[in-house]
Amino acid sequence: MPHFGLMDEEALGPEKAAFQRARLHIRAGRRRLRQGKISAGILTLYDAVVFGMEWYAAVSDHRAKLTVSPGEDLRQDKILYTVLVRSGVLDGQFDYPAFDNLVEYASNNEMPDFDYRELLTSIEAIMTQLEIMPFDENELPPEDPATY
């Protein structure tokens, strides 16, 4: 995982840890895509999106603005995405079910010929709407070259 050894989750607490994880996973996902590790990059970006959504929902000021229906479990990423769209946090332009299917495929297959540029642009748009991006990668702890 791109965040191992780069952050102290207990010291940060759950909100800040999710925020930091999201940023670390964006950086690592981009790197993996550039290196041609497409499936690994997609899976890493999925983690970034999930951590970003979880962070947004964990912040009390944000959570108070969410329109959550009875019985909705915000620990489930698909439900959380739907709630964020319903609440106007995300614009709904991202096809989350298609992304979920792509992630499932990438978890079992290499995808060396997959053109990831549109996907990356869409994920960066989500992360901007979630207020995770933009950020200066130089403010993050340096990556460990030994990580995948």
PAGU-289498 format. One record per residue: residue in one letter; z negated, y negated, x of N, C-alpha, C, O in turn. Coordinates in nm, 3 decimals. Atoms other than C-alpha are relative to their C-alpha. Layout:
! residues N
[site A, [Z, Y, X], [Z, Y, X], [Z, Y, X], [Z, Y, X]],
...
END
This chain:
! residues 148
[site M, [0.000, 0.117, 0.084], [0.000, 0.000, 0.000], [0.000, -0.124, 0.089], [-0.070, -0.129, 0.190]],
[site P, [-0.013, 0.120, -0.084], [0.090, -0.343, 0.135], [-0.128, -0.080, 0.017], [-0.135, -0.165, 0.106]],
[site H, [0.122, 0.081, -0.011], [-0.260, -0.480, 0.081], [-0.110, 0.068, 0.082], [-0.210, 0.003, 0.115]],
[site F, [0.105, -0.071, -0.073], [-0.458, -0.213, 0.271], [-0.027, -0.067, 0.134], [0.065, -0.091, 0.212]],
[site G, [0.040, 0.061, -0.125], [-0.651, -0.371, 0.554], [0.026, -0.149, 0.009], [-0.011, -0.212, 0.108]],
[site L, [-0.033, 0.142, -0.005], [-0.529, -0.720, 0.466], [-0.088, -0.085, -0.089], [-0.078, -0.208, -0.090]],
[site M, [0.087, 0.077, 0.089], [-0.793, -0.816, 0.212], [-0.127, 0.079, -0.028], [-0.128, 0.202, -0.025]],
[site D, [0.128, -0.061, 0.036], [-1.153, -0.748, 0.120], [-0.018, -0.022, -0.149], [-0.061, -0.129, -0.192]],
[site E, [0.002, 0.014, 0.146], [-1.141, -0.681, -0.254], [-0.139, -0.034, -0.053], [-0.151, -0.112, -0.148]],
[site E, [0.136, 0.028, 0.047], [-1.518, -0.686, -0.295], [-0.035, -0.146, 0.024], [-0.096, -0.210, -0.062]],
[site A, [0.031, 0.140, -0.031], [-1.548, -1.024, -0.125], [0.080, -0.095, -0.089], [0.030, -0.201, -0.129]],
[site L, [-0.084, 0.086, 0.083], [-1.260, -1.168, -0.327], [-0.039, 0.004, -0.147], [-0.030, -0.097, -0.217]],
[site G, [0.026, -0.017, 0.143], [-1.368, -1.032, -0.664], [0.128, 0.040, -0.071], [0.237, 0.026, -0.014]],
[site P, [-0.116, -0.057, 0.068], [-1.134, -0.886, -0.926], [0.115, -0.098, -0.025], [0.231, -0.061, -0.009]],
[site E, [-0.108, 0.096, 0.028], [-0.941, -1.204, -1.015], [0.078, -0.034, 0.126], [0.200, -0.021, 0.131]],
[site K, [-0.067, 0.041, -0.124], [-0.869, -1.324, -0.663], [0.066, 0.118, 0.069], [0.170, 0.102, 0.133]],
[site A, [-0.060, -0.118, -0.061], [-0.802, -0.970, -0.544], [0.134, 0.033, -0.065], [0.230, 0.064, 0.005]],
[site A, [-0.127, -0.027, 0.069], [-0.533, -0.916, -0.810], [0.104, -0.105, 0.039], [0.221, -0.072, 0.060]],
[site F, [-0.090, 0.109, -0.039], [-0.381, -1.255, -0.722], [0.055, 0.024, 0.141], [0.175, 0.014, 0.164]],
[site Q, [-0.041, -0.025, -0.138], [-0.375, -1.173, -0.350], [0.089, 0.125, 0.009], [0.189, 0.125, 0.081]],
[site R, [-0.082, -0.122, 0.000], [-0.240, -0.823, -0.414], [0.141, -0.031, -0.049], [0.239, 0.016, 0.010]],
[site A, [-0.132, 0.034, 0.053], [0.044, -0.966, -0.622], [0.085, -0.067, 0.108], [0.202, -0.032, 0.126]],
[site R, [-0.075, 0.070, -0.105], [0.147, -1.197, -0.340], [0.034, 0.092, 0.118], [0.146, 0.088, 0.169]],
[site L, [-0.029, -0.093, -0.109], [0.115, -0.931, -0.072], [0.109, 0.099, -0.037], [0.193, 0.135, 0.046]],
[site H, [-0.100, -0.096, 0.045], [0.324, -0.691, -0.278], [0.137, -0.065, -0.018], [0.239, 0.000, 0.003]],
[site I, [-0.130, 0.069, 0.005], [0.595, -0.951, -0.339], [0.059, -0.005, 0.140], [0.175, 0.030, 0.160]],
[site R, [-0.048, 0.010, -0.138], [0.622, -1.010, 0.034], [0.048, 0.136, 0.050], [0.157, 0.146, 0.105]],
[site A, [-0.037, -0.133, -0.049], [0.626, -0.638, 0.115], [0.120, 0.056, -0.075], [0.206, 0.122, -0.015]],
[site G, [-0.114, -0.048, 0.077], [0.868, -0.559, -0.167], [0.131, -0.061, 0.048], [0.231, 0.008, 0.062]],
[site R, [-0.120, 0.068, -0.053], [1.117, -0.817, -0.041], [0.040, 0.060, 0.134], [0.158, 0.088, 0.158]],
[site R, [-0.029, -0.055, -0.132], [1.085, -0.682, 0.312], [0.062, 0.139, -0.012], [0.161, 0.169, 0.055]],
[site R, [-0.052, -0.137, 0.015], [1.142, -0.324, 0.201], [0.143, -0.002, -0.053], [0.226, 0.077, -0.009]],
[site L, [-0.137, 0.010, 0.050], [1.450, -0.425, 0.004], [0.095, -0.041, 0.113], [0.201, 0.018, 0.129]],
[site R, [-0.084, 0.045, -0.112], [1.591, -0.611, 0.307], [0.022, 0.112, 0.101], [0.128, 0.120, 0.163]],
[site Q, [-0.011, -0.110, -0.095], [1.524, -0.302, 0.520], [0.081, 0.117, -0.055], [0.103, 0.215, 0.015]],
[site G, [-0.076, -0.108, 0.061], [1.726, -0.087, 0.280], [-0.085, 0.108, -0.062], [-0.034, 0.211, -0.105]],
[site K, [0.092, -0.094, 0.065], [1.419, 0.092, 0.146], [-0.011, -0.039, -0.148], [-0.114, -0.086, -0.195]],
[site I, [-0.016, 0.055, 0.134], [1.534, 0.018, -0.206], [-0.103, 0.057, -0.098], [-0.170, -0.019, -0.168]],
[site S, [0.095, -0.060, 0.094], [1.323, 0.264, -0.403], [-0.142, -0.048, 0.029], [-0.215, -0.085, -0.062]],
[site A, [0.134, 0.047, -0.038], [1.009, 0.170, -0.210], [-0.017, -0.148, -0.034], [-0.124, -0.189, -0.078]],
[site G, [0.006, 0.142, 0.033], [1.089, -0.197, -0.258], [-0.019, -0.023, -0.149], [-0.097, -0.109, -0.190]],
[site I, [0.012, 0.012, 0.146], [1.129, -0.156, -0.634], [-0.141, 0.037, -0.044], [-0.201, -0.033, -0.125]],
[site L, [0.136, -0.042, 0.036], [0.799, 0.031, -0.660], [-0.103, -0.104, 0.044], [-0.201, -0.128, -0.027]],
[site T, [0.092, 0.102, -0.049], [0.625, -0.235, -0.453], [0.007, -0.124, -0.087], [-0.096, -0.186, -0.116]],
[site L, [-0.014, 0.116, 0.090], [0.765, -0.513, -0.672], [-0.060, 0.029, -0.137], [-0.113, -0.061, -0.202]],
[site Y, [0.066, -0.037, 0.125], [0.648, -0.323, -0.978], [-0.150, -0.026, 0.011], [-0.210, -0.084, -0.079]],
[site D, [0.142, 0.025, -0.022], [0.297, -0.330, -0.835], [-0.030, -0.150, 0.000], [-0.131, -0.193, -0.055]],
[site A, [0.019, 0.145, -0.002], [0.337, -0.704, -0.773], [-0.003, -0.056, -0.141], [-0.089, -0.138, -0.175]],
[site V, [-0.006, 0.048, 0.139], [0.433, -0.764, -1.136], [-0.126, 0.040, -0.076], [-0.186, -0.042, -0.145]],
[site V, [0.119, -0.048, 0.071], [0.148, -0.552, -1.270], [-0.124, -0.076, 0.045], [-0.203, -0.121, -0.038]],
[site F, [0.116, 0.075, -0.050], [-0.110, -0.719, -1.044], [0.007, -0.145, -0.046], [-0.096, -0.204, -0.078]],
[site G, [-0.016, 0.138, 0.047], [0.031, -1.059, -1.139], [-0.039, -0.015, -0.146], [-0.108, -0.110, -0.183]],
[site M, [0.035, 0.006, 0.142], [0.001, -0.987, -1.510], [-0.149, 0.022, -0.019], [-0.213, -0.046, -0.099]],
[site E, [0.143, -0.027, 0.010], [-0.347, -0.843, -1.465], [-0.081, -0.122, 0.043], [-0.181, -0.155, -0.020]],
[site W, [0.070, 0.121, -0.045], [-0.455, -1.151, -1.270], [0.003, -0.105, -0.110], [-0.099, -0.165, -0.143]],
[site Y, [-0.012, 0.104, 0.102], [-0.321, -1.383, -1.537], [-0.095, 0.027, -0.116], [-0.165, -0.064, -0.161]],
[site A, [0.084, -0.035, 0.114], [-0.504, -1.198, -1.814], [-0.149, -0.001, 0.035], [-0.233, -0.016, -0.053]],
[site A, [0.141, -0.004, -0.041], [-0.827, -1.180, -1.610], [-0.063, -0.138, 0.009], [-0.185, -0.152, -0.004]],
[site V, [0.053, 0.137, -0.012], [-0.862, -1.556, -1.566], [-0.044, -0.046, -0.139], [0.035, -0.047, -0.233]],
[site S, [0.056, 0.030, 0.133], [-1.086, -1.670, -1.850], [0.075, -0.110, -0.072], [0.096, -0.100, -0.193]],
[site D, [-0.077, 0.107, 0.064], [-0.892, -1.992, -1.918], [0.133, 0.052, -0.054], [0.178, 0.009, -0.160]],
[site H, [-0.126, -0.058, 0.044], [-0.570, -1.792, -1.942], [-0.023, 0.094, -0.117], [0.047, 0.088, -0.219]],
[site R, [0.025, -0.103, 0.101], [-0.716, -1.508, -2.144], [-0.029, -0.062, -0.137], [0.010, -0.007, -0.241]],
[site A, [0.033, 0.066, 0.127], [-0.847, -1.749, -2.408], [0.124, -0.044, -0.076], [0.119, -0.063, -0.198]],
[site K, [-0.125, 0.045, 0.062], [-0.487, -1.855, -2.477], [0.091, 0.116, -0.043], [0.195, 0.093, -0.104]],
[site L, [-0.085, -0.115, 0.032], [-0.351, -1.502, -2.521], [-0.019, 0.042, -0.146], [-0.130, 0.041, -0.200]],
[site T, [0.002, -0.050, 0.137], [-0.261, -1.373, -2.865], [-0.001, 0.152, 0.007], [0.103, 0.216, 0.022]],
[site V, [0.019, -0.145, -0.012], [-0.401, -1.021, -2.857], [-0.031, 0.055, -0.138], [-0.123, 0.009, -0.206]],
[site S, [0.023, -0.065, 0.130], [-0.379, -0.801, -3.165], [-0.108, 0.106, 0.014], [-0.127, 0.162, 0.122]],
[site P, [0.104, -0.104, -0.005], [-0.662, -0.563, -3.254], [0.057, 0.133, 0.050], [0.164, 0.176, 0.008]],
[site G, [-0.039, -0.131, -0.052], [-0.639, -0.238, -3.062], [0.093, -0.005, 0.120], [0.124, 0.099, 0.177]],
[site E, [-0.090, 0.007, -0.115], [-0.411, -0.368, -2.787], [-0.082, 0.010, 0.129], [-0.177, -0.065, 0.151]],
[site D, [0.068, -0.026, -0.126], [-0.521, -0.238, -2.448], [0.075, -0.073, 0.112], [0.183, -0.031, 0.153]],
[site L, [-0.066, 0.080, -0.102], [-0.437, -0.500, -2.186], [0.004, 0.068, 0.136], [0.062, 0.014, 0.231]],
[site R, [-0.011, -0.076, -0.125], [-0.483, -0.239, -1.913], [0.131, 0.076, 0.007], [0.165, 0.132, 0.111]],
[site Q, [-0.131, -0.065, 0.003], [-0.147, -0.093, -2.019], [0.107, -0.106, 0.025], [0.120, -0.201, -0.053]],
[site D, [-0.093, 0.104, -0.042], [0.128, -0.286, -1.845], [0.102, -0.038, -0.106], [0.134, -0.156, -0.121]],
[site K, [-0.101, 0.032, 0.102], [0.384, -0.259, -2.127], [-0.061, -0.086, -0.112], [0.003, -0.179, -0.161]],
[site I, [0.068, 0.078, 0.103], [0.134, -0.391, -2.380], [-0.032, -0.140, 0.054], [-0.014, -0.239, -0.016]],
[site L, [0.033, 0.129, -0.059], [0.021, -0.666, -2.145], [0.124, -0.089, 0.009], [0.116, -0.208, -0.021]],
[site Y, [-0.123, 0.077, -0.005], [0.381, -0.775, -2.092], [0.033, -0.056, -0.138], [0.067, -0.174, -0.152]],
[site T, [-0.028, 0.043, 0.137], [0.433, -0.789, -2.470], [-0.093, -0.114, -0.042], [-0.048, -0.211, -0.104]],
[site V, [0.098, 0.105, 0.035], [0.115, -0.996, -2.515], [0.034, -0.130, 0.072], [0.025, -0.238, 0.013]],
[site L, [-0.034, 0.120, -0.076], [0.220, -1.238, -2.241], [0.124, -0.069, -0.057], [0.133, -0.192, -0.058]],
[site V, [-0.119, 0.058, 0.065], [0.559, -1.286, -2.409], [-0.040, -0.063, -0.134], [-0.005, -0.177, -0.162]],
[site R, [0.044, 0.050, 0.131], [0.404, -1.324, -2.755], [-0.079, -0.129, 0.012], [-0.070, -0.217, -0.073]],
[site S, [0.087, 0.116, -0.021], [0.161, -1.580, -2.615], [0.073, -0.118, 0.064], [0.014, -0.224, 0.082]],
[site G, [-0.078, 0.108, -0.059], [0.439, -1.788, -2.457], [-0.020, -0.019, 0.149], [0.029, -0.117, 0.205]],
[site V, [0.019, 0.009, -0.146], [0.330, -1.724, -2.098], [0.130, 0.039, 0.070], [0.173, -0.027, 0.164]],
[site L, [-0.129, -0.046, -0.053], [0.650, -1.531, -2.022], [0.108, -0.027, -0.104], [0.082, -0.021, -0.225]],
[site D, [-0.107, 0.037, 0.092], [0.985, -1.626, -2.172], [0.068, 0.119, -0.068], [0.149, 0.100, -0.159]],
[site G, [-0.058, -0.118, 0.064], [1.080, -1.267, -2.261], [0.141, 0.033, 0.044], [0.202, 0.125, -0.011]],
[site Q, [-0.135, -0.026, -0.048], [1.410, -1.280, -2.071], [0.011, 0.128, 0.082], [0.119, 0.186, 0.094]],
[site F, [0.002, -0.119, -0.084], [1.308, -0.989, -1.848], [-0.003, 0.123, -0.089], [-0.081, 0.128, -0.185]],
[site D, [-0.005, -0.124, 0.078], [1.392, -0.645, -1.985], [-0.101, 0.098, 0.060], [-0.067, 0.182, 0.144]],
[site Y, [0.107, -0.081, -0.057], [1.059, -0.478, -1.914], [0.022, 0.149, -0.023], [-0.004, 0.228, 0.069]],
[site P, [-0.025, -0.145, 0.016], [1.151, -0.141, -2.071], [0.106, 0.053, 0.098], [0.092, 0.163, 0.150]],
[site A, [-0.101, -0.043, -0.097], [1.463, -0.123, -1.851], [-0.061, 0.005, 0.141], [-0.031, 0.096, 0.218]],
[site F, [0.068, 0.002, -0.130], [1.250, -0.217, -1.548], [-0.090, 0.122, 0.013], [-0.093, 0.187, 0.118]],
[site D, [0.088, -0.117, 0.000], [1.000, 0.054, -1.640], [0.081, 0.128, 0.025], [0.038, 0.215, 0.101]],
[site N, [-0.088, -0.117, -0.023], [1.285, 0.309, -1.655], [0.051, 0.003, 0.144], [0.058, 0.110, 0.205]],
[site L, [-0.047, 0.008, -0.139], [1.417, 0.188, -1.319], [-0.111, 0.042, 0.096], [-0.086, 0.113, 0.193]],
[site V, [0.114, -0.036, -0.084], [1.071, 0.222, -1.166], [-0.021, 0.152, -0.004], [-0.045, 0.215, 0.099]],
[site E, [0.015, -0.146, 0.014], [1.044, 0.577, -1.302], [0.108, 0.072, 0.082], [0.079, 0.168, 0.152]],
[site Y, [-0.110, -0.060, -0.076], [1.385, 0.661, -1.154], [-0.025, -0.016, 0.151], [-0.008, 0.078, 0.227]],
[site A, [0.022, 0.028, -0.142], [1.299, 0.496, -0.820], [-0.115, 0.081, 0.058], [-0.117, 0.109, 0.177]],
[site S, [0.114, -0.077, -0.051], [0.976, 0.692, -0.796], [0.041, 0.144, 0.036], [-0.033, 0.214, 0.106]],
[site N, [-0.045, -0.137, -0.026], [1.178, 1.016, -0.781], [0.133, 0.009, 0.075], [0.179, 0.118, 0.108]],
[site N, [-0.134, 0.000, -0.060], [1.506, 0.910, -0.620], [0.016, -0.115, 0.099], [-0.042, -0.222, 0.081]],
[site E, [-0.040, 0.108, -0.089], [1.640, 0.711, -0.329], [0.119, -0.070, -0.064], [0.198, -0.007, -0.136]],
[site M, [-0.104, 0.079, 0.066], [1.877, 0.434, -0.434], [0.070, -0.090, 0.101], [0.068, -0.212, 0.085]],
[site P, [-0.054, 0.082, -0.108], [2.063, 0.318, -0.122], [0.110, -0.097, -0.043], [0.131, -0.198, 0.024]],
[site D, [-0.111, 0.085, 0.042], [2.354, 0.165, -0.314], [-0.036, -0.097, -0.114], [0.051, -0.168, -0.164]],
[site F, [0.041, 0.085, 0.111], [2.150, -0.020, -0.579], [0.001, -0.147, 0.044], [-0.059, -0.182, 0.145]],
[site D, [-0.003, 0.144, -0.028], [2.222, -0.395, -0.584], [-0.123, -0.062, -0.067], [-0.126, -0.079, -0.189]],
[site Y, [0.131, 0.044, 0.050], [1.871, -0.534, -0.622], [-0.009, -0.151, -0.021], [-0.112, -0.199, -0.068]],
[site R, [0.011, 0.147, 0.000], [1.953, -0.908, -0.610], [-0.038, -0.057, -0.137], [-0.125, -0.144, -0.145]],
[site E, [0.032, 0.052, 0.133], [1.946, -0.970, -0.987], [-0.143, 0.038, -0.040], [-0.214, -0.043, -0.099]],
[site L, [0.136, -0.044, 0.029], [1.627, -0.766, -1.025], [-0.102, -0.089, 0.073], [-0.199, -0.133, 0.012]],
[site L, [0.093, 0.082, -0.077], [1.455, -0.962, -0.748], [-0.008, -0.141, -0.057], [-0.117, -0.198, -0.066]],
[site T, [-0.001, 0.133, 0.061], [1.560, -1.293, -0.904], [-0.080, -0.001, -0.129], [-0.156, -0.094, -0.154]],
[site S, [0.074, -0.009, 0.126], [1.421, -1.181, -1.240], [-0.150, 0.015, 0.024], [-0.231, -0.046, -0.046]],
[site I, [0.142, -0.019, -0.031], [1.092, -1.067, -1.088], [-0.059, -0.129, 0.054], [-0.172, -0.165, 0.020]],
[site E, [0.049, 0.128, -0.051], [1.057, -1.393, -0.899], [-0.019, -0.101, -0.115], [-0.111, -0.182, -0.111]],
[site A, [0.016, 0.087, 0.117], [1.108, -1.576, -1.231], [-0.129, 0.033, -0.075], [-0.202, -0.057, -0.115]],
[site I, [0.126, -0.040, 0.066], [0.826, -1.375, -1.391], [-0.119, -0.049, 0.081], [-0.214, -0.104, 0.025]],
[site M, [0.113, 0.037, -0.084], [0.599, -1.441, -1.096], [-0.021, -0.152, 0.002], [-0.133, -0.199, 0.019]],
[site T, [0.013, 0.145, 0.011], [0.671, -1.813, -1.122], [-0.064, -0.036, -0.133], [-0.151, -0.124, -0.138]],
[site Q, [0.060, 0.027, 0.131], [0.588, -1.810, -1.494], [-0.148, 0.038, -0.001], [-0.228, -0.025, -0.071]],
[site L, [0.140, -0.043, -0.008], [0.263, -1.629, -1.411], [-0.082, -0.087, 0.098], [-0.202, -0.067, 0.113]],
[site E, [0.064, 0.091, -0.096], [0.183, -1.901, -1.153], [-0.044, 0.070, 0.128], [-0.135, 0.024, 0.197]],
[site I, [0.024, -0.071, -0.127], [0.180, -1.649, -0.866], [0.091, -0.060, 0.108], [0.052, -0.068, 0.225]],
[site M, [-0.097, 0.062, -0.090], [0.484, -1.813, -0.706], [0.021, -0.144, -0.046], [-0.005, -0.176, -0.162]],
[site P, [-0.031, -0.023, -0.141], [0.583, -2.018, -0.522], [-0.127, -0.002, 0.086], [-0.233, -0.049, 0.044]],
[site F, [0.109, 0.003, -0.097], [0.361, -1.970, -0.221], [0.059, 0.010, 0.140], [0.172, 0.055, 0.159]],
[site D, [-0.039, -0.003, -0.140], [0.381, -1.999, 0.155], [-0.044, 0.133, 0.059], [-0.164, 0.159, 0.072]],
[site E, [0.034, -0.132, -0.055], [0.399, -1.650, 0.305], [-0.082, -0.011, 0.128], [-0.154, 0.083, 0.164]],
[site N, [0.078, 0.018, -0.123], [0.249, -1.790, 0.625], [-0.149, -0.014, -0.028], [-0.231, 0.000, 0.064]],
[site E, [0.141, 0.009, 0.036], [-0.078, -1.839, 0.435], [-0.061, 0.138, -0.026], [-0.183, 0.151, -0.037]],
[site L, [0.048, -0.137, 0.020], [-0.103, -1.463, 0.380], [-0.038, 0.061, 0.135], [0.012, 0.018, 0.239]],
[site P, [0.030, -0.070, -0.126], [-0.258, -1.233, 0.638], [0.128, 0.063, 0.054], [0.213, 0.107, -0.023]],
[site P, [-0.122, -0.059, -0.057], [0.008, -1.106, 0.880], [0.014, 0.147, -0.038], [-0.083, 0.221, -0.047]],
[site E, [-0.028, -0.140, 0.035], [0.175, -0.781, 0.784], [-0.025, 0.091, 0.119], [-0.010, 0.052, 0.235]],
[site D, [0.015, -0.103, -0.102], [0.097, -0.465, 0.974], [0.134, 0.070, 0.012], [0.178, 0.133, -0.084]],
[site P, [-0.133, -0.062, -0.016], [0.429, -0.342, 1.116], [-0.002, 0.152, -0.023], [0.102, 0.213, -0.046]],
[site A, [0.009, -0.145, 0.020], [0.300, 0.015, 1.080], [0.008, 0.039, -0.147], [0.028, 0.156, -0.179]],
[site T, [-0.012, -0.035, 0.141], [0.305, -0.008, 0.701], [0.144, 0.031, -0.032], [0.236, -0.024, 0.028]],
[site Y, [-0.134, -0.044, 0.040], [0.600, 0.153, 0.536], [0.084, -0.119, -0.028], [0.201, -0.105, -0.063]],
END
